[in-house]
């Protein structure tokens, strides 16, 4: 029986690959979905009811721990695959999957909107094809060794895959507050491409935002993070200590301040006033949204102006213009899941 191996390492990847796994199964294709033990990932796998084989663990903040967990995990995956070799594999940048696919000569597809991620140094050269949003240039992947004819671009941004299926997600997550609030997403400060940056900046921004809105909701990432921040933020700041599905909170927010890339994309596509305070060079996808007037990028030096920036973005005229631009952009986008599935089926033939 034909088997497609799908690797899920983050909540975003779970949301992105969840409909693909279901669609392939409906076609009679066996899917092997693998993941790692990770506090940010465990809950979304359960929420999506995604049949997943969990092997290994997240490595934490230390580069040494990341390397150790990656090495251990590669051995665990290989042991499982010895008698169940898949026909094709797909990830958004799994070093373990890419290395195993190279060793066993399994075609590996890299579906990613993050050419800035350091895992691409390992994954891109051994990938059969790169599947990526149309707003990312060929050169962004060529720097990692990708051939132009191996890069396939879909006419969408990744969150379209689950925004289009939002009805299936409703009721699976806690309801956000009904009264007006500003939403803040803390950066992924334990990721290898940030390594500790962003939490201090997020705290400063939250303090300033709390002076502008009666309620501020902060989506924390890690266990203990809310406890760390609780005594350092004003009383009108609500700290969500457990991971939740962000989309309902994004849809109901008056404005979104995101230190992470995915929620910034979701908010921009939904036509929300969106501020990105990502602690690094602005990724290609977000530069595109910025060029369309759907995203405002701020740096720490801009925090003193956050009041004026927020007032401008939430004015009725600007809010209306953002909504109209977002709706126009969203309408012209295709379903990334369908594009990726078509690519997989063509390779299997």
DAPE-V792589 format. One record per backbone hydrogen bond with DSSP energy under -0.5 kcal/mol. NH is the residue of the N-H (numbers start at 1). CO is the residue of the C=O. Records with the same first field share a line. If there is no record, write none. Layout:
BEGIN
NH = CO + CO
END
This chain:
BEGIN
4 = 30
5 = 3 + 88
6 = 4 + 32
7 = 90
8 = 34
14 = 10
15 = 11
16 = 12
17 = 13
18 = 14
19 = 15
21 = 17
22 = 18
23 = 19
24 = 20
25 = 21
26 = 22
27 = 23
28 = 25
29 = 24
30 = 2 + 28
32 = 4
33 = 31
34 = 6 + 32
35 = 53
37 = 56
38 = 36
41 = 38
42 = 38
43 = 39
45 = 41
46 = 42
47 = 43
48 = 44
49 = 45 + 46
50 = 45
51 = 49
52 = 50
53 = 33
54 = 52
55 = 35 + 53
58 = 37
66 = 62
67 = 63
68 = 64
69 = 65
70 = 66
71 = 67
72 = 68
73 = 69
74 = 70
75 = 71
76 = 72
77 = 73
78 = 74
79 = 75
80 = 76
81 = 77
82 = 78
84 = 81
87 = 3
88 = 3
89 = 107
90 = 5
91 = 109
95 = 93
98 = 94
99 = 95
100 = 96
101 = 97
102 = 98
103 = 99
104 = 100
105 = 101
106 = 101
107 = 87
109 = 89
110 = 129
111 = 91 + 109
112 = 110 + 131
117 = 114
120 = 117
121 = 118
122 = 119
123 = 119
124 = 120
125 = 120
126 = 123
127 = 124
128 = 108
129 = 108
130 = 150
131 = 110 + 129
132 = 130 + 152
134 = 154
136 = 133
137 = 135
140 = 137
141 = 137 + 138
142 = 138
143 = 139
144 = 141
145 = 142
146 = 141
150 = 147
151 = 148
152 = 130 + 150
154 = 132
156 = 154
160 = 157
161 = 158
162 = 159
163 = 159
164 = 160
166 = 163
168 = 165
169 = 165 + 166
170 = 166
172 = 169
182 = 215
183 = 255
184 = 217
185 = 257
186 = 184 + 219
189 = 187
191 = 188
194 = 191
195 = 191
196 = 189
197 = 194
202 = 198
203 = 199
204 = 200
205 = 201
206 = 202
207 = 203
208 = 204
209 = 205
210 = 206
211 = 207 + 208
212 = 209
213 = 209
216 = 236
217 = 182
218 = 216 + 238
219 = 184 + 217
220 = 218 + 240
225 = 222
226 = 222
228 = 224
229 = 225
230 = 226
231 = 227
232 = 229
233 = 230
237 = 234
238 = 216 + 236
239 = 237
240 = 218 + 238
241 = 239
246 = 244
249 = 245 + 246
250 = 246
251 = 247
252 = 248
253 = 249 + 250
254 = 181
255 = 181
256 = 273
257 = 183
258 = 256 + 275
259 = 185
264 = 260
265 = 261
266 = 262
267 = 263
268 = 264
269 = 265
270 = 266
271 = 268
272 = 267
275 = 256
276 = 296
277 = 258 + 275
280 = 278
287 = 283
288 = 284
289 = 285
290 = 286
291 = 287
292 = 288
293 = 290
294 = 289
295 = 289
296 = 274
297 = 295
298 = 276
302 = 299
303 = 300
305 = 302
306 = 303
309 = 305
310 = 306
311 = 307
312 = 308
313 = 309
314 = 310
315 = 312
319 = 315
320 = 316
321 = 317
322 = 318
323 = 319
324 = 320
325 = 321
326 = 322
327 = 323
328 = 324
329 = 325
330 = 326
331 = 327
332 = 328
333 = 330
334 = 155
336 = 334
339 = 335
340 = 336
341 = 337
342 = 338
343 = 339
344 = 340
345 = 341
346 = 342
347 = 343
348 = 344
349 = 345
END
